[in-house]
Amino acid sequence: MTISATPAAAAEQRTAASKRAVFRAPVPEDGPAVWKLVENTPGLDSNSIYYYTLWFRDFTDGSLVATVDDEIVGFLTGYRRPDEPDTYFVWQTAVNPRHGIPFLGVKLFQAAADQQVAQGARYVEATVSAENKAILMVLKQFAKKHSAPVETRVLFPSSLFPDSHHDEVLYRIGPLTAG
C-alpha cells in the first residue's frame, strides 16, 4: 500500500528540507528578536531586552545567532571566563521549534564551541538542570565527538535562588584540542 502526501504537505516537506540556517555573530540590533525568542521558550530564564542588546555589543565573539531568510530562529550566548581564559562558558541557547531544521540546537552549540576551541579554548562549560534532557544530549554528543571527559558538580545550589529554582549543575568538557 502506498500513502502519498497531499501536494501542499509535500511542498511543505520540500521547503523544510531545503531550509538552511546561517550562523553569524550577533549585533545589538538582534537583542529584541532574541528576547522574544526567550520569552516564547518555556523553561528559559528571562532577561531584559537591554541585557541581550548589551550582551551582543560586548560578548559577540562568544555568541551566535541562527537565521533562516534573515529571521532569527536560534541563538547562543557564551563567553571566555576572565579567570580561566581557556574555558568557554555557554550561558543560554534556544531555537524556535517551528524552523523545520533537524538538530539546529546541536549544530548551533557545536559551531560556537568548535569556533572557541579553534581559538584556543581547552574546556567548554555549561550549567544545566537535570531535567533538561535536550541540552544534556548536546553536551554528551559534543564530548563524544571530541573524545573528551565530562566532569559534573553543583555550581550553584537551588538555595541561592529566591524561587523554586533547580540546582545549577556545571558540566565541564575537556581538555579539548583543535582538530
Disulfide bonds with the S-S distance in Angstrom:
none
